[in-house]
Amino acid sequence: MTEPLLELIDIEKHFGHVIALAGVSFSIRPGECHCLLGDNGAGKSTFIKTMAGVHKPTAGKIRVCGKETNFQSPRDAMDAGIATVYQDLAMIPLMSITRNFWMGREPVRKFGPLRFLDFPKANAVTMEEMRKMGINLRAPDQAVGTLSGGERQTVAIARAVYFGARVLILDEPTSALGVRQTSNVLATIDKVRKQGVGVIFISHNVRHALAVGDRFTVLNRGKTLGTAVRGEISAEELQDMMAGGQELAELEGSLGGTV
């Protein structure tokens, strides 16, 4: 079996007396989409930030390609090839697609002591990388805010992959999208996976996860309730695990089956 790109073992995270994560284990392999599912308050955000180097775990181990490591900052995680696309996408709507794609990493041309942004190269690369993801731009200098939500997600994903992501963490990428835009984002995830990138898909939407996932881990109140392989678990079973399983069944019984 292929060695995991990223592995988290028995991760705990405490904020004072609050235990946000209580022994969570998770791994991602090349070319795999591993879905992390959970309702609000399950601990998904804390776990994302632990993988991304924002939070240091209180206990547990993090391994990158089999080597134990300790991220001191998000930069450490990025240098290790772990990129996170948050729900806000870290984009400036009034800036061009190209500017957003290259933000902080713009290619330059030198003329003696002067340095200029190499717009022809920047535009050409942006258009090509978006084309690979199935988006044909009319003009790379248009404002990124003119794109649909799904297209903006694709810009963020293409940007992360172009700049060397081996593991791509997607934080609820389809939560605010319509059906067509969701389909485009799920197709983009499939393209990225086929390039050998490990995709961690964080969501509370079981059906979206089942469309692209290879493995599924359910998080509930800071603990993992188990991991299943594609084809071994149904949407109803995953939904039941997310909703609390036995707790939901007891509530449904007390309310006469109306939950």
C-alpha positions in Angstrom: 0.0 0.0 0.0 1.2 3.5 -0.9 2.8 5.4 2.0 0.5 8.3 3.2 1.5 11.8 2.1 0.1 13.1 5.4 -0.7 11.2 8.6 -2.1 12.4 11.9 -2.1 10.0 14.8 -4.1 10.3 18.0 -4.3 14.1 17.7 -5.6 16.0 20.7 -6.2 19.7 20.9 -7.1 21.5 24.1 -8.1 25.1 24.6 -7.8 25.5 28.3 -10.4 23.1 29.8 -12.1 22.7 26.4 -11.1 19.5 24.5 -11.7 20.3 20.8 -10.0 17.1 19.5 -9.8 13.9 21.5 -7.5 11.4 19.8 -8.3 11.9 16.1 -6.4 9.8 13.5 -6.4 10.5 9.8 -4.3 9.9 6.7 -4.2 10.8 3.0 -2.4 9.0 0.1 -1.4 10.2 -3.4 -4.3 10.4 -5.8 -6.9 9.8 -3.0 -9.9 11.9 -2.0 -10.4 11.3 1.8 -13.6 13.0 3.0 -13.8 14.3 6.6 -17.5 14.6 7.5 -19.2 16.2 10.5 -21.9 18.6 11.5 -21.2 22.0 13.0 -19.3 21.7 16.2 -17.8 18.3 15.3 -14.3 19.7 15.4 -13.7 20.0 11.7 -12.3 23.6 11.8 -9.9 22.8 14.6 -8.7 19.7 12.7 -8.2 21.7 9.5 -6.1 24.3 11.3 -4.0 21.6 12.9 -3.3 20.0 9.6 -2.5 23.4 8.1 -0.1 24.4 10.8 -2.3 27.1 12.4 -2.7 25.1 15.7 -0.1 23.0 17.3 -1.6 19.8 18.7 -1.6 19.3 22.4 -0.8 15.6 21.9 -0.3 13.2 19.0 2.0 12.9 16.0 2.0 14.4 12.5 4.0 12.6 9.8 4.7 13.9 6.3 5.7 11.1 3.9 6.5 8.9 6.9 8.7 11.5 8.6 7.5 12.9 11.9 7.3 16.6 11.9 6.0 19.6 14.0 4.5 22.5 12.1 5.4 25.8 13.7 3.4 27.9 11.3 1.2 27.7 8.2 4.3 28.4 6.2 5.9 25.2 7.5 2.8 23.2 6.2 2.9 25.0 2.9 6.6 24.3 2.5 5.8 20.6 3.1 3.3 20.7 0.2 0.1 21.0 2.3 -2.2 23.7 0.9 -5.5 24.7 2.4 -8.4 26.4 0.5 -10.6 28.0 3.1 -14.2 28.9 2.6 -13.3 32.6 2.0 -10.8 31.5 -0.7 -8.3 34.3 0.3 -9.2 36.3 -2.8 -9.7 40.0 -3.5 -12.8 40.4 -5.7 -11.8 43.6 -7.4 -8.4 42.3 -8.4 -7.9 40.4 -11.6 -7.9 36.6 -11.9 -4.2 36.7 -12.7 -3.4 38.9 -9.7 -5.3 36.6 -7.4 -3.7 33.5 -8.9 -0.2 34.8 -8.4 -0.7 36.8 -5.2 2.6 37.3 -3.5 4.5 35.1 -6.0 4.3 37.2 -9.2 6.9 36.4 -11.9 9.2 39.4 -12.7 11.3 40.6 -15.5 14.5 42.6 -14.8 15.8 45.6 -16.7 19.0 46.5 -15.0 18.2 47.5 -11.5 14.4 47.6 -12.3 12.0 44.8 -11.8 8.6 44.6 -13.5 5.7 42.1 -13.2 5.9 39.8 -16.2 2.2 40.1 -17.2 2.5 38.1 -20.5 3.8 35.1 -18.5 1.5 35.5 -15.6 -1.6 35.7 -17.9 -0.5 32.8 -20.0 0.1 30.5 -17.0 -3.1 31.5 -15.4 -5.2 30.8 -18.5 -3.4 27.4 -19.1 -3.8 26.2 -15.5 -7.5 27.2 -15.5 -7.9 25.4 -18.9 -6.5 22.2 -17.3 -9.2 22.4 -14.7 -11.9 22.8 -17.4 -12.4 26.6 -17.2 -11.8 28.6 -20.4 -11.3 32.2 -19.3 -12.4 35.0 -21.6 -9.7 37.3 -20.2 -7.4 36.8 -17.3 -7.4 40.5 -16.4 -11.1 40.4 -15.5 -12.0 40.9 -11.9 -12.1 37.6 -10.0 -15.4 38.8 -8.4 -17.1 38.5 -11.8 -16.6 34.7 -11.7 -19.2 32.3 -10.3 -18.6 30.8 -6.9 -17.6 27.5 -8.5 -15.1 29.2 -10.8 -13.5 31.1 -7.9 -13.1 27.8 -6.1 -11.4 26.4 -9.2 -9.0 29.4 -9.3 -8.1 28.7 -5.7 -7.6 25.0 -6.4 -5.6 25.6 -9.6 -3.4 28.1 -7.7 -2.6 25.6 -4.9 -1.8 22.8 -7.3 0.4 25.0 -9.6 2.5 26.1 -6.6 3.3 22.6 -5.5 0.5 21.2 -3.3 0.9 17.5 -2.7 -2.0 17.6 -0.2 -5.0 19.8 -0.9 -7.3 20.6 2.0 -10.7 21.9 0.9 -12.9 23.5 3.6 -16.6 23.1 2.7 -15.9 23.9 -1.0 -19.5 23.2 -2.1 -21.4 24.6 0.9 -22.6 27.8 -0.8 -22.9 26.6 -4.4 -25.8 25.7 -6.7 -26.1 22.4 -8.5 -24.2 23.3 -11.6 -21.4 25.1 -9.7 -21.1 22.2 -7.3 -20.7 19.8 -10.3 -17.9 21.9 -11.7 -16.0 21.9 -8.3 -16.4 18.1 -7.9 -15.1 17.6 -11.5 -12.1 19.8 -10.6 -11.4 17.7 -7.5 -11.5 14.6 -9.7 -9.0 16.2 -12.1 -6.6 17.1 -9.2 -6.8 13.6 -7.7 -5.8 12.1 -11.1 -2.7 14.2 -11.0 -1.6 12.4 -7.9 -2.5 15.1 -5.4 -4.1 13.9 -2.1 -7.4 15.7 -1.6 -8.9 16.1 1.9 -12.6 17.1 1.3 -14.2 18.6 4.5 -17.9 18.7 4.3 -21.2 18.2 6.1 -22.9 17.2 2.8 -22.8 13.4 2.5 -23.9 13.2 -1.1 -21.3 15.6 -2.4 -18.6 13.6 -0.5 -19.9 10.3 -1.9 -19.6 11.7 -5.5 -15.8 12.0 -5.2 -14.6 10.3 -2.1 -12.5 7.1 -1.8 -12.6 7.0 2.0 -14.8 8.6 4.5 -14.1 9.6 8.1 -16.8 10.9 10.4 -16.0 13.4 13.1 -18.3 13.9 16.0 -17.6 16.0 19.1 -13.9 15.9 18.5 -13.7 12.2 18.0 -13.6 10.0 14.9 -16.5 7.5 14.7 -14.8 5.4 12.1 -13.5 5.3 8.6 -15.1 3.6 5.7 -14.0 2.8 2.1 -16.1 3.7 -0.9 -18.7 1.1 -1.6 -18.8 -0.2 2.0 -21.1 2.4 3.4 -24.3 4.1 2.3 -25.3 7.8 2.4 -27.9 6.9 5.0 -25.3 5.2 7.2 -22.9 8.1 6.9 -25.7 10.6 7.7 -26.7 8.6 10.7 -23.1 8.6 12.0 -22.8 12.3 11.6 -26.2 13.0 13.3 -25.2 11.1 16.4 -26.4 7.6 15.7 -28.0 6.2 18.8 -28.8 9.7 20.2 -30.8 10.5 17.1 -32.6 7.2 17.2 -33.6 7.7 20.8 -34.8 11.2 20.0 -36.7 10.0 17.0 -38.4 7.4 19.2 -39.4 9.9 21.8 -40.9 12.2 19.2 -42.8 9.5 17.4 -40.5 9.2 14.4 -40.7 12.8 13.4 -37.0 13.7 13.4 
